[in-house]
Amino acid sequence: MKLGIRSKLFCVSLALIGISVIATEAYLSRSLERQLTQHTRAELVVRARLVAERAGALPAGLEDVAAADSLADTLGHIAGARVTLVRADGTVTGDSEVATADLPGVENHSARPEIVEASKDGHGSSVRYSTTVGRRMMYVAVPVLRQQVAIGTARIALALTELDAALSEMRRTLMLGALIALLVAVVISFSAAQLTARRLLDLAHAARRIAEGDLGARTRSPGHDEIAALGHALDHLAESLSRTMNELRSERDVLTGILSSMSEGVLVVGADGRIALTNPALRAMLLLPAEAPGRSILQVIRNAELNELLHRAAAGGASEAEIELSGLRPRRVLARAVKLRDAPGGVLAVVVDVTELRHLESIRRDFV
């Protein structure tokens, strides 16, 4: 199935708009997700530092499991997040979501990435699935200092359920906005394609009229874009063709007037040996039919001498001969033929009727 210019323009515009909308949605989605994650991490770092300050102020530090777990439960409730207190050897001494009696069964946390990072850089973070609480969590850890010495790590964790829900809502909003933008863009692109196709069809219609001979047709394209420039070029072409045709008609009328007023016969033969032009004097002189143009010399004028004269002129320069023509009106003519320069192979012959002249010369001879 062949697509018109309207369909092609619409499809190209729709594809570009669709790609742009999808790329924008993907970029905004990732950018907003990254910003939300960084904002959440920054908030958790602040909370973790407050927890670490409270944990460092415990009388027995993190060695008192009951006190540490009680503090973790209290701060976890206040912070609205999971609070974990870990000694320097990785032993968990307090967790807001694990009972005190169950703490000995919690695995050692010394190899957890956020705790390792916190011991090196002053704070650490990671996002992973927690097997303890069965949810995807964001962990932020900071060292617990006692007299400027790290005695352990305070870790605060926040379930990403709300963040994931916010991201899902954000994606739905972005998708809805992208869909609306795409629909608006489809309407706009269709309208633009329709307008462009209509202008091009107007140009094609004007060009078709010019090709059919209506040199008065004009596009009159408004504006200054490429389509308007094409319309202006077509208008200029039509004006140039109209001017040229008028000049050709004037030249044709002058040539016709000259040929009609000549008493000598004029014969033009093309390179294919067929008659291209005759004037009224030649047709009257040789009794040629009106349909002579387009036929060969021997079909119209059955005379070998004239045919040979034309062949000699086509092969070389000028050729002249006095020829006796038989027929209903026997005539004696003086024919001079030359090769046409602007028409390779063409020949122009001028024929003068000398029948009466030769008849008078014969009478004069007889009288003498």
QUIGIQUI-V136444 format. One record per residue. PSI is psi in degrees with one decimal (NA if undefined). Layout:
# QUIGIQUI-V136444
psi={PSI/PSI}
This chain:
# QUIGIQUI-V136444
psi={127.3/132.9/139.0/173.5/-32.9/-47.1/-39.3/-46.6/-40.7/-44.0/-42.9/-45.9/-42.9/-41.3/-45.1/-43.1/-43.6/-44.3/-42.7/-44.1/-43.7/-43.3/-41.4/-43.6/-42.9/-41.9/-46.1/-38.5/-47.4/-38.5/-44.9/-38.7/-42.5/-40.5/-42.6/-42.1/-43.4/-38.9/-43.2/-41.7/-41.4/-40.3/-40.7/-32.7/-41.8/-45.0/-41.1/-36.8/-38.0/-41.5/-42.6/-37.3/-42.1/-39.2/-36.4/-19.7/-1.6/139.3/-45.1/9.7/-139.7/7.0/-30.1/102.7/-40.5/-44.7/-40.4/-40.7/-37.5/-42.9/-40.6/-41.1/-44.1/-49.2/-32.7/-38.3/-42.5/-44.5/-15.5/31.6/169.5/127.0/130.2/131.9/127.3/132.4/171.8/-27.2/1.4/-0.8/132.3/120.4/-6.1/135.8/126.8/-15.1/11.5/133.0/153.6/-38.4/-23.5/-4.5/-38.1/-24.5/-7.3/135.4/158.4/137.1/10.9/-24.5/1.9/135.8/-38.1/-31.9/-40.5/-44.3/-38.0/-38.0/-24.7/-45.8/-0.7/-19.2/152.7/160.2/157.2/159.1/124.2/172.1/129.6/120.5/-22.2/-46.2/-7.2/35.3/161.7/127.4/154.2/124.9/135.7/129.1/142.8/152.9/146.8/116.7/140.1/112.1/48.2/18.2/131.8/119.5/-1.8/-158.9/137.5/124.3/137.2/136.1/141.5/128.1/134.9/18.6/-47.1/-39.6/-42.7/-39.4/-40.7/-39.6/-39.4/-42.6/-40.0/-42.5/-40.8/-41.3/-43.2/-40.7/-40.9/-44.4/-40.0/-38.8/-43.4/-44.2/-38.1/-41.5/-44.0/-42.4/-35.0/-44.3/-44.8/-44.6/-37.0/-41.9/-42.6/-41.8/-38.8/-44.0/-44.1/-42.3/-38.3/-41.6/-40.9/-37.6/-36.5/-40.7/-42.3/-39.6/-43.6/-41.5/-37.6/-41.2/-39.7/-41.9/-30.3/-1.3/-3.5/84.3/-2.4/-5.4/139.1/146.1/-39.3/51.9/127.4/164.2/-174.7/20.2/-172.1/-37.6/-41.3/-38.6/-39.4/-41.6/-41.4/-37.8/-39.9/-40.6/-42.4/-39.3/-42.5/-41.8/-42.0/-42.2/-40.3/-43.0/-41.6/-41.9/-38.2/-40.8/-40.7/-39.5/-40.0/-45.0/-38.5/-42.1/-41.2/-44.2/-41.3/-40.4/-41.2/-47.4/-36.0/-31.3/-8.8/139.1/-19.1/149.0/140.5/130.9/126.3/126.2/133.0/177.6/-22.9/5.7/10.9/151.6/129.0/-32.0/139.6/151.4/166.4/-36.0/-41.2/-41.3/-38.1/-35.6/-43.5/6.7/48.4/145.3/162.0/-25.4/22.0/-42.4/133.7/-8.8/160.8/162.3/-44.6/-23.4/-30.4/-47.2/102.8/80.0/117.7/-34.0/-43.7/-40.4/-41.9/-38.6/-43.7/-37.6/-40.3/-38.9/-39.0/-31.3/-25.7/-133.9/-142.1/153.1/138.0/142.8/152.7/123.6/140.7/118.9/126.5/170.8/-160.7/-32.1/85.8/131.8/157.1/121.7/152.5/115.6/133.4/124.4/141.0/155.0/134.8/132.1/-40.1/-7.3/91.5/127.0/-10.8/155.1/137.5/126.8/134.5/124.9/126.2/129.5/113.7/19.9/-51.0/-37.9/-45.3/-32.8/-42.1/-37.0/-36.7/-41.3/-42.1/-40.5/-43.8/-39.6/-42.7/NA}
